[in-house]
Amino acid sequence: MLNDLLILTKIKEGDIKTFEEVFRLYYAPLCLYASCIVSGKDAAEEIVQELFYVLWRDKEKLQLIYSLKNYLYGAVRKESLQYLEHEEIKRRYRETIVLKEENYKEVSRSAEHELEFEELQELITDTLKELPLRRSTIFKMHRFEGKKYETIASSLGLSVKTVEAEMSKALKTLKNKVVFYFKE
C-alpha cells in the first residue's frame, strides 16, 4: 500500500525508471489477462500498450491510489470490455450492410429511388455542414475515423462527457433531418 503510493508519486513526478519497472512487472500478466477477455493476443497487447501510454502521458493527472495492481487490472478489464463492445458494434454494422446489400440487389433501382438516395446523401452532407464546428469535428472523428471518445476528448482538450453530449446532439440533429426517408 505505502509502496504503491511511493511508486505512483515517482511516476507522477516523471521518474521514467520507476515507470519502466512497473511496465516490466505488469506488462505480460496484463496482456495475458486481456487476452482472456478479448480472445486475441494482438488486441490484448494493443489494449495494455495503450493503457501504459495513457498512464505515462497523463502522469501529472494521476490520482494516488492504494493498489496499483488493482488499478491496472481494472483499467485493462474496462478497456477490454469496451473493445469487445466496439467489435460487436462493428460486427452488427457489417451484418446490417450485408443484409441491406442483399435487399438492395433484390429491389430494382428505379430513377425515383436513385433520386431519393442522392437527395438523402445531400441532406446528410448539408446537415453535417450546419453543425457547430466542434460537434461536426467530434462526429467526423468518431464516425469516419473510428476514434474512441477518450481519444477525441484528449486530442481536443475536452472531457469525455462533453464528447458524448456533442455526439448525442449530432445524432439527434441528423435523425430529425432524415427521419422521413426511413419508410418501412
Stockholm file with secondary structure:
# STOCKHOLM 1.0

chainA/1-184         MLNDLLILTKIKEGDIKTFEEVFRLYYAPLCLYASCIVSGKDAAEEIVQELFYVLWRDKEKLQLIYSLKNYLYGAVRKESLQYLEHEEIKRRYRETIVLKEENYKEVSRSAEHELEFEELQELITDTLKELPLRRSTIFKMHRFEGKKYETIASSLGLSVKTVEAEMSKALKTLKNKVVFYFKE
#=GR chainA/1-184 SS CHHHHHHHHHHHTTCHHHHHHHHHHHHHHHHHHHHHHHSCHHHHHHHHHHHHHHHHHTGGGCCCCSCHHHHHHHHHHHHHHHHHHHHHHHHHHHHHHHHHHHHHHHSCCCHHHHHHHHHHHHHHHHHHHHSCHHHHHHHHHHHTTCCCHHHHHHHHTCCHHHHHHHHHHHHHHHHHHHGGGCCC
#=GC SS_cons         CHHHHHHHHHHHTTCHHHHHHHHHHHHHHHHHHHHHHHSCHHHHHHHHHHHHHHHHHTGGGCCCCSCHHHHHHHHHHHHHHHHHHHHHHHHHHHHHHHHHHHHHHHSCCCHHHHHHHHHHHHHHHHHHHHSCHHHHHHHHHHHTTCCCHHHHHHHHTCCHHHHHHHHHHHHHHHHHHHGGGCCC
//
